[in-house]
Amino acid sequence: MLNDLKKRVLEALSYLNDDKMQFYKRVQNTLSSFSGLNLTELSRRNKELLLDHLSRVNEIFDNYDIEVSQDYEKIAEIDRHKLLKILLNLCYRLSE
């Protein structure tokens, strides 16, 4: 399981660090990296980290009506920065 998590974190980081990729793609691809992850096989620490960070991402998304990729343009710059920071922090903490 650790190898699976490590691969997913590395994949997510590659998306987050790709400044040439559109913002919505960076976020979508990063979140997709963790899709299908079996939470029951994670350590308690990593499970709590993942759930906490994803909850914080959802709190930001709750402020916007996002139905299609163009709707990501509605996200304020400060919230865009927060989203990327939360996701980067998640990846770094999971890789400790």
C-alpha positions in Angstrom: 0.0 0.0 0.0 2.8 2.3 0.8 4.2 2.0 -2.7 0.7 2.8 -4.1 0.4 5.9 -1.9 3.9 7.0 -2.9 3.2 6.7 -6.6 0.0 8.7 -6.2 1.8 11.4 -4.2 4.5 11.7 -6.9 1.9 11.8 -9.6 -0.1 14.5 -7.7 3.1 16.6 -7.2 3.9 16.4 -10.9 0.6 18.0 -11.7 0.8 20.6 -9.0 4.3 21.7 -10.1 3.3 21.9 -13.8 2.9 25.7 -14.2 2.1 25.3 -17.9 -1.0 23.3 -17.1 -4.3 25.2 -16.7 -5.3 25.7 -13.1 -8.4 23.6 -13.3 -6.4 20.7 -14.9 -3.8 20.9 -12.1 -6.5 20.6 -9.5 -8.6 18.0 -11.2 -5.6 15.8 -12.0 -4.2 16.2 -8.5 -7.4 15.1 -7.0 -7.8 12.3 -9.5 -4.4 11.0 -8.3 -6.0 10.0 -5.0 -9.2 8.6 -6.6 -9.8 5.0 -5.8 -7.3 5.0 -2.9 -8.3 2.3 -0.4 -8.5 4.3 2.9 -8.8 1.2 5.0 -5.2 0.3 4.1 -3.7 3.6 5.1 -2.2 4.3 8.4 -4.4 6.3 10.8 -2.1 9.3 10.4 -2.2 9.3 6.6 -5.9 8.6 6.5 -6.5 11.6 8.8 -4.2 13.8 6.8 -6.0 12.9 3.5 -9.5 13.4 4.9 -8.6 16.7 6.6 -7.0 18.2 3.6 -9.7 17.1 1.2 -12.3 18.5 3.6 -10.4 21.9 3.4 -10.5 21.7 -0.4 -14.2 21.0 -0.3 -14.8 24.0 2.0 -13.3 26.2 -0.7 -15.3 24.5 -3.5 -18.5 25.0 -1.5 -18.2 28.7 -2.1 -18.5 28.2 -5.9 -20.9 26.7 -8.3 -18.6 24.5 -10.3 -20.3 22.3 -12.9 -17.8 22.5 -15.9 -14.1 23.2 -16.2 -14.8 26.8 -17.3 -16.4 27.4 -13.9 -13.0 27.1 -12.2 -12.4 30.6 -13.6 -14.9 31.9 -11.0 -12.6 30.9 -8.2 -10.9 34.0 -6.7 -7.2 34.2 -7.0 -6.7 33.9 -3.2 -8.8 30.7 -3.2 -6.8 29.3 -6.1 -3.6 29.9 -4.1 -5.2 28.3 -1.0 -6.3 25.2 -3.0 -2.8 24.7 -4.5 -1.2 25.3 -1.1 -3.5 22.7 0.6 -2.8 20.1 -2.0 0.9 20.7 -1.9 0.9 20.5 1.8 -1.0 17.2 1.6 1.5 15.7 -0.7 4.5 16.8 1.3 3.0 15.6 4.6 2.0 12.2 3.0 5.6 11.8 1.8 7.1 12.2 5.2 
